[in-house]
Amino acid sequence: MPYKSNWVQLPRIVSIGEGVLDEVVSIVEELRLLGDPLLITTKTPGKIAGEKIIGDFEAKGYNPDLTLLVSEGMSEIDRVVDILEKEKFGFVIGIGGGKPIDIAKIASEKTNKEFISFPTVASHDGIASGRASIPDGENQHSMAAKPPVGIIADTKIMADVPWRLTSAGCADIISNFTAVKDWRLATAHGETGYSEYAAALSEMTAEILIKNVDLILEKSERSIAIVARALVSSGVAMSIAGSSRPASGGEHLFSHQLNRIEPNGDRLHGHQVGVGTILMEYLHSGESGGWKKIKETLEKLDCPTTAEELKVSPDSVIKSLTTAHKIRDRYTILKDGIGENEAKDIANKTGVI
């Protein structure tokens, strides 16, 4: 059969380190991006980084603008798209956490403009991927979007945030272990699109993070650089795969379902996924499998590993485990669902409840 070509767009420049906030205009010029930038952000990262970036662009003769997000759904994406189309901006810079970066990448996709990712927290692997997670009522939609042409991560800024945000990013990376296992399982059951390169990169990223956990626990700028590089690698794996498969399996389905069953704005996505990873690893490998190592690493990183620490009820954990397979048409270790008794047994043996 003839080989089918596959386009993969990856970041052309990745700058991670102290003080790279000062490099934004230089990186834009190196990338040869034309026109003026629209900065998309929220209040706090707008003050921490957005105002400085605006000033640097103005000093170089650009006419930048900044918009603060007021919501996080499709209506907000439409609002940003409208600004981009009416004002004729040349490119987009998303500054902050998951919400502004996801909205910036989708808006850039819809308007065919380049996108630069400027994360201010190391809490998610969306900073480098071609996927975006957008809420729609009780549901969370994973959407294809434009990967960043550049990633600028200032470790000085990222180190000056609550540790729980960084620990959530670590948990999100560790979940790659079970995500890749689910991907291979789905491939064995007839799903197409598996990539050895993307799977290997995703697993290696999680392995490197666990290997460097003691360095990460220094909670220094060097720690943040390790986590940020891992998040970039995880996002690149998704871009290579053309899907979120290398970093999203049953553990993410569990997290999404938990949000629906017991809504709570204070819980972090990565922490929920971490608990889901413990449960999915037990399902994959049994009592003697790698779930204990995963749980020990998460505990070292001050991540929740129990329902109580996650601030959810045991009943919500069980219900999420038994119904998460309904979230989307994606084959995982959860298959067509597991029974309540099995779910209780797994949650009890892993100490989640």
C-alpha positions as CSV (number, residue, x, y, z in Angstrom):
1,M,0.0,0.0,0.0
2,P,1.3,3.6,-0.7
3,Y,2.6,5.4,2.3
4,K,0.2,8.2,3.5
5,S,2.0,11.4,4.3
6,N,1.3,13.0,7.7
7,W,1.9,16.7,8.5
8,V,3.3,17.4,12.0
9,Q,3.7,20.9,13.2
10,L,6.2,21.3,16.1
11,P,7.5,24.4,18.0
12,R,10.3,26.1,16.1
13,I,11.7,27.8,19.2
14,V,11.5,26.7,22.8
15,S,13.0,29.0,25.4
16,I,13.0,27.9,29.0
17,G,14.9,29.7,31.7
18,E,15.2,32.6,34.1
19,G,14.5,36.0,32.6
20,V,13.2,34.8,29.2
21,L,10.3,37.2,29.6
22,D,12.8,39.8,28.1
23,E,13.2,37.6,25.0
24,V,9.6,37.7,23.7
25,V,10.1,40.4,21.0
26,S,13.5,38.9,19.9
27,I,11.9,35.5,19.5
28,V,9.0,37.0,17.5
29,E,11.6,38.6,15.2
30,E,13.6,35.4,14.9
31,L,10.4,33.6,14.0
32,R,9.7,36.3,11.4
33,L,6.1,36.8,12.5
34,L,4.4,39.6,10.7
35,G,1.9,42.1,12.0
36,D,1.0,43.1,15.6
37,P,0.3,40.6,18.5
38,L,-2.9,40.1,20.4
39,L,-2.1,38.9,24.0
40,I,-4.7,36.6,25.5
41,T,-4.5,36.2,29.3
42,T,-6.3,36.6,32.6
43,K,-5.9,39.2,35.3
44,T,-2.9,37.9,37.3
45,P,-0.6,36.7,34.5
46,G,-1.6,39.9,32.7
47,K,0.0,41.9,35.4
48,I,3.0,39.5,36.0
49,A,4.0,39.2,32.3
50,G,1.4,40.7,29.9
51,E,2.1,44.4,30.8
52,K,5.9,43.9,30.4
53,I,5.4,42.2,27.0
54,I,3.1,44.9,25.8
55,G,5.7,47.6,26.8
56,D,8.5,45.7,25.0
57,F,6.5,45.4,21.8
58,E,5.6,49.1,21.9
59,A,9.2,50.1,22.4
60,K,10.0,48.3,19.1
61,G,7.3,50.1,17.2
62,Y,4.6,47.4,17.3
63,N,0.9,48.1,18.1
64,P,0.0,45.2,20.5
65,D,-3.2,44.8,22.4
66,L,-4.2,42.6,25.3
67,T,-7.6,41.1,26.1
68,L,-8.5,39.6,29.5
69,L,-10.7,36.5,29.3
70,V,-14.1,36.8,30.9
71,S,-15.2,33.1,30.5
72,E,-13.8,29.8,29.2
73,G,-16.3,28.3,26.9
74,M,-17.0,28.4,23.1
75,S,-18.6,31.8,23.4
76,E,-15.3,33.2,24.7
77,I,-13.5,31.6,21.8
78,D,-15.9,33.3,19.4
79,R,-15.3,36.7,21.1
80,V,-11.5,36.3,20.7
81,V,-11.9,35.2,17.1
82,D,-14.0,38.2,16.4
83,I,-11.3,40.5,17.8
84,L,-8.6,38.8,15.7
85,E,-10.6,39.1,12.5
86,K,-11.8,42.7,13.0
87,E,-8.5,44.2,14.2
88,K,-6.3,42.3,11.8
89,F,-3.7,41.1,14.3
90,G,-0.8,39.1,12.9
91,F,-0.3,36.5,15.6
92,V,-1.5,35.4,19.0
93,I,0.3,35.1,22.4
94,G,-1.4,33.1,25.1
95,I,-0.2,34.0,28.6
96,G,-1.0,32.1,31.8
97,G,-2.4,28.7,32.6
98,G,-4.6,26.3,30.8
99,K,-7.6,28.6,30.0
100,P,-5.8,31.4,28.1
101,I,-3.4,29.1,26.3
102,D,-6.2,26.8,25.2
103,I,-8.4,29.6,24.0
104,A,-5.4,31.3,22.2
105,K,-4.5,28.1,20.3
106,I,-8.1,27.5,19.2
107,A,-8.6,31.1,18.1
108,S,-5.3,31.0,16.2
109,E,-6.4,27.8,14.5
110,K,-9.8,29.4,13.5
111,T,-8.1,32.5,12.1
112,N,-5.1,30.8,10.6
113,K,-2.6,32.9,12.7
114,E,0.5,31.7,14.4
115,F,0.4,31.1,18.2
116,I,3.1,31.6,20.9
117,S,2.7,29.9,24.2
118,F,3.8,31.8,27.3
119,P,2.9,29.6,30.4
120,T,3.2,31.2,33.8
121,V,2.5,27.9,35.6
122,A,3.9,24.4,35.1
123,S,0.6,22.7,35.7
124,H,-0.4,21.1,32.4
125,D,1.0,19.7,29.1
126,G,-1.2,21.9,27.0
127,I,1.5,24.5,26.8
128,A,3.0,22.7,23.8
129,S,0.3,20.5,22.3
130,G,-2.0,20.7,19.4
131,R,-5.0,19.9,21.6
132,A,-7.2,22.1,23.7
133,S,-9.7,21.3,26.5
134,I,-12.8,23.4,26.4
135,P,-15.7,23.2,28.9
136,D,-19.2,22.9,27.7
137,G,-21.6,22.7,30.6
138,E,-20.9,19.5,32.4
139,N,-18.7,18.2,29.6
140,Q,-15.1,18.8,28.7
141,H,-14.3,18.7,25.0
142,S,-10.8,17.8,23.6
143,M,-10.4,19.8,20.4
144,A,-7.7,19.9,17.7
145,A,-5.9,23.2,17.6
146,K,-2.8,25.0,16.3
147,P,0.4,23.9,18.2
148,P,2.6,26.8,19.2
149,V,5.2,28.0,16.9
150,G,7.2,29.1,19.9
151,I,7.2,28.4,23.6
152,I,8.6,30.9,26.1
153,A,8.7,29.7,29.8
154,D,10.3,32.0,32.3
155,T,11.3,29.8,35.3
156,K,11.5,32.8,37.6
157,I,7.8,33.5,37.0
158,M,6.8,29.8,37.1
159,A,8.7,29.2,40.4
160,D,6.8,32.0,42.1
161,V,3.4,30.2,42.2
162,P,1.9,27.9,44.8
163,W,3.7,24.5,44.8
164,R,0.4,22.6,44.3
165,L,0.2,24.0,40.7
166,T,3.6,22.6,39.9
167,S,2.8,19.3,41.6
168,A,-0.3,19.0,39.5
169,G,1.8,19.3,36.4
170,C,4.1,16.5,37.6
171,A,1.1,14.3,38.2
172,D,-0.2,15.0,34.7
173,I,3.2,13.9,33.2
174,I,3.3,10.7,35.4
175,S,-0.1,9.8,33.9
176,N,1.6,9.2,30.6
177,F,2.5,5.7,31.8
178,T,-1.1,4.5,31.8
179,A,-2.1,6.7,28.9
180,V,0.4,4.9,26.6
181,K,-0.6,1.5,28.0
182,D,-4.2,2.3,27.1
183,W,-3.1,3.4,23.7
184,R,-1.4,0.1,23.0
185,L,-4.4,-1.8,24.3
186,A,-6.7,0.2,22.0
187,T,-4.3,-0.6,19.1
188,A,-4.5,-4.3,19.9
189,H,-8.3,-4.0,19.7
190,G,-8.2,-2.4,16.2
191,E,-7.8,1.3,16.8
192,T,-5.5,2.9,14.2
193,G,-3.0,5.8,14.5
194,Y,-0.5,4.3,16.9
195,S,2.9,5.9,16.8
196,E,6.0,4.2,18.4
197,Y,7.8,7.6,18.3
198,A,5.1,9.4,20.2
199,A,4.6,6.6,22.7
200,A,8.3,6.3,23.4
201,L,8.7,10.1,23.9
202,S,5.7,10.2,26.2
203,E,6.9,7.3,28.4
204,M,10.5,8.6,28.5
205,T,9.2,12.0,29.7
206,A,7.4,10.4,32.6
207,E,10.5,8.2,33.4
208,I,12.8,11.3,33.4
209,L,10.4,13.1,35.8
210,I,10.3,10.2,38.3
211,K,14.1,9.8,38.0
212,N,14.6,13.5,38.9
213,V,11.9,13.7,41.6
214,D,14.5,14.6,44.3
215,L,15.8,17.6,42.2
216,I,12.2,18.7,41.6
217,L,11.5,18.6,45.3
218,E,14.1,21.4,45.7
219,K,11.3,23.6,44.5
220,S,13.7,25.9,42.8
221,E,14.0,27.4,39.3
222,R,16.0,24.4,38.3
223,S,13.1,22.2,39.5
224,I,10.6,24.2,37.4
225,A,12.9,23.9,34.3
226,I,12.8,20.1,34.6
227,V,9.0,20.1,34.9
228,A,8.5,22.6,32.1
229,R,10.7,20.6,29.7
230,A,8.8,17.5,30.6
231,L,5.5,19.3,29.9
232,V,6.8,20.5,26.5
233,S,8.0,16.9,25.6
234,S,4.6,15.5,26.5
235,G,2.9,18.1,24.4
236,V,5.2,17.4,21.5
237,A,4.3,13.7,21.7
238,M,0.7,14.6,21.2
239,S,1.5,16.7,18.2
240,I,3.5,13.8,16.7
241,A,0.6,11.4,17.3
242,G,-2.0,13.9,16.0
243,S,-4.1,13.1,19.1
244,S,-4.1,13.3,22.9
245,R,-3.5,9.5,23.1
246,P,0.1,9.6,24.3
247,A,-1.0,11.6,27.4
248,S,-4.6,10.8,27.9
249,G,-6.2,7.5,28.7
250,G,-8.5,6.0,31.3
251,E,-7.0,8.2,34.0
252,H,-8.2,11.3,32.2
253,L,-11.7,9.9,31.6
254,F,-11.8,9.2,35.4
255,S,-10.9,12.9,36.1
256,H,-13.5,14.3,33.6
257,Q,-16.2,12.1,35.1
258,L,-15.3,13.1,38.6
259,N,-15.8,16.7,37.7
260,R,-19.3,15.9,36.4
261,I,-20.2,13.8,39.5
262,E,-18.8,16.1,42.1
263,P,-18.1,19.6,40.7
264,N,-15.5,21.6,42.6
265,G,-13.5,24.5,41.2
266,D,-10.7,24.1,43.7
267,R,-9.5,20.6,42.6
268,L,-6.7,20.6,40.1
269,H,-6.9,18.5,36.9
270,G,-3.4,17.1,37.3
271,H,-4.1,15.9,40.9
272,Q,-7.3,14.1,39.8
273,V,-5.5,12.5,36.9
274,G,-2.8,11.4,39.4
275,V,-5.3,9.5,41.5
276,G,-6.8,8.1,38.3
277,T,-3.3,6.9,37.3
278,I,-2.9,4.9,40.5
279,L,-6.3,3.2,39.8
280,M,-5.6,2.5,36.1
281,E,-2.1,1.1,36.7
282,Y,-3.7,-1.4,39.2
283,L,-6.2,-2.4,36.5
284,H,-3.4,-2.8,34.0
285,S,-0.8,-4.6,36.2
286,G,-2.6,-6.0,39.2
287,E,-1.6,-5.8,42.9
288,S,2.2,-6.4,42.2
289,G,2.3,-3.8,39.4
290,G,3.7,-0.3,39.2
291,W,0.9,1.5,41.0
292,K,2.8,1.5,44.3
293,K,5.8,3.3,42.7
294,I,3.5,5.8,41.1
295,K,1.7,6.4,44.4
296,E,5.0,6.8,46.3
297,T,6.2,9.4,43.8
298,L,2.9,11.3,43.9
299,E,3.1,11.4,47.7
300,K,6.7,12.7,47.6
301,L,5.5,15.5,45.3
302,D,2.7,16.4,47.8
303,C,0.0,15.3,45.4
304,P,-3.3,13.8,46.7
305,T,-3.4,10.0,46.5
306,T,-6.7,9.4,48.3
307,A,-10.3,10.5,48.0
308,E,-10.0,12.4,51.3
309,E,-6.9,14.3,50.2
310,L,-8.6,15.0,46.8
311,K,-11.6,16.3,48.8
312,V,-14.1,14.0,47.1
313,S,-16.4,11.3,48.6
314,P,-15.5,7.6,48.2
315,D,-18.9,7.2,46.5
316,S,-17.9,9.7,43.8
317,V,-14.6,7.8,43.2
318,I,-16.5,4.5,42.8
319,K,-19.2,6.1,40.6
320,S,-16.5,7.7,38.4
321,L,-14.6,4.4,38.0
322,T,-17.7,2.6,36.9
323,T,-19.0,5.2,34.5
324,A,-15.9,7.0,33.1
325,H,-15.9,4.7,30.0
326,K,-19.0,6.6,28.9
327,I,-17.2,10.0,28.6
328,R,-16.0,9.4,25.0
329,D,-15.6,6.8,22.4
330,R,-12.0,5.8,23.4
331,Y,-10.9,2.3,24.3
332,T,-9.0,2.1,27.6
333,I,-8.4,-0.5,30.3
334,L,-11.9,0.5,31.5
335,K,-13.3,-1.3,28.4
336,D,-17.1,-1.3,28.5
337,G,-17.1,-0.5,32.2
338,I,-16.2,-2.2,35.4
339,G,-18.7,-3.3,38.1
340,E,-19.2,-1.6,41.4
341,N,-17.7,-4.4,43.5
342,E,-14.6,-4.5,41.4
343,A,-14.2,-0.7,41.6
344,K,-14.5,-0.8,45.4
345,D,-11.9,-3.6,45.6
346,I,-9.4,-1.6,43.4
347,A,-10.0,1.6,45.3
348,N,-9.6,-0.2,48.7
349,K,-6.5,-2.1,47.7
350,T,-4.7,1.0,46.4
351,G,-5.8,3.0,49.4
352,V,-7.7,5.6,47.4
353,I,-10.7,5.0,49.6
